[in-house]
Amino acid sequence: MADHVLVPVDGSPLSRRALEVALEENPDTTVTALHVIDPTEPGYSVAGVEFDSATEPRHGSTEWYDRAEELAADLFGDLSELAEEYDAQLNTETVVGRPDREILEFAESEGVDHIAVGSHGREEDSRLLLGSVTEAVAFRAPVRVSLIR
């Protein structure tokens, strides 16, 4: 059994499912949900959020980052409610950067010994076995990785 499980979350159904599995299989373990705001992505790095460049703050502006942080907080609110259903405490963290690098760096620096990640992110109907972030994490992580479908 792991002492600290990391679950990267982006609001997609599979990231939510990865958190459910982590909470279910590790009832007495520290579970951290990590959301990465990708500054290279025009949207806000949260699945299901419509992004209209004509009405949203300019990409990369202070307002854009503020909005991305708000959406992350909303996501964590929903996920914390999910954790309560499992009678679990959920740690939450938001970082900015390239998702695969930030996930791996967080895992190493925070003593994570297991990563539970959705097999792919926002493209629910994707025919790909793994999304690009998941693939990078799965093949480069220094700890056990569970891929959730």
C-alpha positions, 0 to 999 in steps of 0.5 A: 500500500502506498503512503502518498498517492498523486492524482493529476486532475484536469476535470475530465471524466477519467481524471475523476475516475482515477481519483475515485480509484485512488480513494477507494484503494487507499483509504488510509493514505495521503491522496493529493489531487494536482492540477497543472495550469498549462500556460501554452494552452489557450484554454484554462486546462480544465476539461469542459470549460468553453473558451471563447478568445473573443470574450475571455481575458487575453491569454497569458494576462494576469486576468487569464491566470486569475480565471485559471486559478478560479476554475482550479478552485471550482474543480477542487471543490467538486473533488473534495466533495467526492473525497467526502463520499469516501470519508477521506481528506484530499490534499489539493495543489495547483502548479503552472507549467508543462503538465508532464514535467510538473507531475513528475517533479511534484511526485519526486519532490513531495515523496509520492510513491504512487501516481494514479492517472487517467489513460487520457485527458479531455478526448473521451472518444480518443482511439489512442491508448494513452494521452501524451501527458499520461504516456510521458508520466507512465514511462518516466515516473520514478514510482508506480503508475496506475493507468485508469480507463 
